[in-house]
Amino acid sequence: MRETIYQERVGHVLALKMDRLFRDVQIVLGSVDELNEALALISTFSTKMEEHWILRLNG
C-alpha cells in the first residue's frame, strides 16, 4: 500500500477502501433488516400465545 501511495495512486487506494466500507455497511444493514423481521415474527408469536392462554384460562 505504501508503494501505491508513493506512486501517486492514492485515489485508487481510497476508492478500494470506500468500496469495501460500503459493502460492509450494506451487509450490516441487511442483517439489521433480518433481525427486525425476526423480532416482528417473535412479537406476533408471543401475542398469539398470550391470546391463546387468556382464552384458555377464561374459557
PyMOL commands that set and color helices and strands:
alter all, ss='L'
color gray80, all
select helices_A, chain A and resi 2-6+10-58
alter helices_A, ss='H'
color red, helices_A
deselect
rebuild
show_as cartoon
